[in-house]
Amino acid sequence: MTHSTFAASPEHRYFEDYVAGAVHEFGVITVEEAEIIAFAKRYDPQIFHTDPEAAKKTIYGGLIASGWLTSGLMMRLYSDHYLSHVASLGSPGVDELRWLKPVRPGDTLSLRVTILETNRSRSKPDRGIVRSFIEVLNQNAEIVMSMKAVNFFLCRDGQ
């Protein structure tokens, strides 16, 4: 995947740097078997997430990551590469979260984020709202997860 095409690094990125229609691709994070099992044992204890041998007998034919772990890995890449490190004000939530393909041990994930819409707040003009479509891709460029996110960012000019 290519690096993000933002003009500013996350340490210098503000609302104005998020441009509707722009597509940003970045990251690589490897999914580790031990992490799949440890996460699932604690948060999503289904056999196809926790037991590599028993998982072979399931419809997945082997161990797969919990969608919630995939979401966490996505968030790591999103936080490191997409979100501003100086102007992010959080998010009121996400929409249309989909787990489209199983994620397996050894897969390497990356992100493609399309900025759908940006709007400066009328009631709080020091900030803006960015709506993004996030796709998580595996090493074969297959989309394994997607969702729409809403994030708030401070404006560079502060007004």
N, C-alpha and C positions, 0 to 999 in steps of 0.2 A: 504494500500500500504506500501511497505517497504521504508526505508530511502535510500537516495542516497548511492551508494557504492564507491564514490570517496575516495581516500586516504587522500586528502587534503580538508579542509573546503573552502568555497568561499573566505574567507579572505586570504587564502594562496594558491589559485589555479592558475596555469599557463597553458600555451598551453600543456606542457608535461603531464599534468594530464588528458587530454582528450584522451582516447584510443579508436581507431576504433574498433567497435564490441561490446563495452560495452553498457549495458542497465542500465539506472538509473530511479528509480521510487521514487516519492516524492510528498509532498504537501497534502494539503486539504484546499479548500476554499469553503465556502458556498455561493450559489447564493441567493440573497435576492430580494423579490418581489419589494420593494421600489426602489432598485438600478436598476432593470430591467426597471421599468417605467420611472424613472428619466433620465436614459441614453437614452432610446428610444425617450422620448419627446424632448430631445435636439439634438440627432444625427440620429435617425432611426425611425421616427414617423409613423410606420405602426401599424394598429389597434391591431394586435396580439402581439405587444410588449408594447402597451400603455394602453390598456383598458381591464382589466380582464373579465368583463361581456361580452363585444362585442367579445372578443377573443374566448369565448366558442362556438360561432357560426361559427368560421373559421375551416379550415381543420385541425388545430392543436388541437381543442377542449379545448383550454385554453391558458393562457398567456405563452409566451416563450421569452427567452432572445434573443436580437439581436446577430447575429454571431460576430459582432464587439465588443460587451461587452464580449462575451465568449473569444474572442482573447485577450482582455485586461486582463481578469482574468488569462488566460494562461500566459501572459507576466509577471504578478505579481509573479506567482509561478516560472517561468523560471528565472526571475531576482533574486529572493530570494535564490533559491536552486541550480541552474545549472550554471548560468554565474559567472565568477570570479568577485569578488568585487575589485580586485587590478590589473587585467591584461586585462579586457575586453576593446576592441577598437571599439565596435559597429558592425554593420552588413550592408552589401550592399543590403539586402532584403531577401524575402522568396519566395518559390515556392510551387505550388500545395496545396494551402490553401483550405481545404474542411470542410464544416459544415455538419456532417453526421447524426446527430440526434438532435431533439429539446432539449434545456436546459430549465428547468423549475424552478420556485421558490422552494427553499428548497433543490435543488440538491447540492451535494458536489462533487467538481471536484478535480482531481489529475492529475499528469503528468507521462508519460512514455517517456523517451527520449533515442533513440538509436543513438549512434555516428556512422555515416556512413563512414566518411573519415576524416583524418587529414593530412595536408601537411604544412611543413615548407616553408615559403616564400623564394624563391631564390633571389629575388631582395631586400627584406628587411629581412635579417636573424634574426632580433630581434623579429619576430612575426610569427604566423602560422594561418592557416585557418582550421576551424572545420565545417564540414557539419553534420547536425543532423536531424533525423526524430522525430517529436514531435507528441505524441498522447495525447489528453485530454480525460480522462475517467470520467464517472459519478460514483455514489455510487454503481451501479450494474455492474461495470467493462465494461460498454458499451463505445465504442469509439464515442465521440460526435463531435470531431474536430481533424483534422490532418493537418500537414504542414511540409515542409522541410525548414530548416533555415541554414544560413551561418553566422558564427561569426568569428571575428578576435581576437586573444589573443596574448599578449606579452609572450615571452619565459622566463622561469625562469633564464636561464644563460645569457640572454640579448645579445646573439651573434648568 
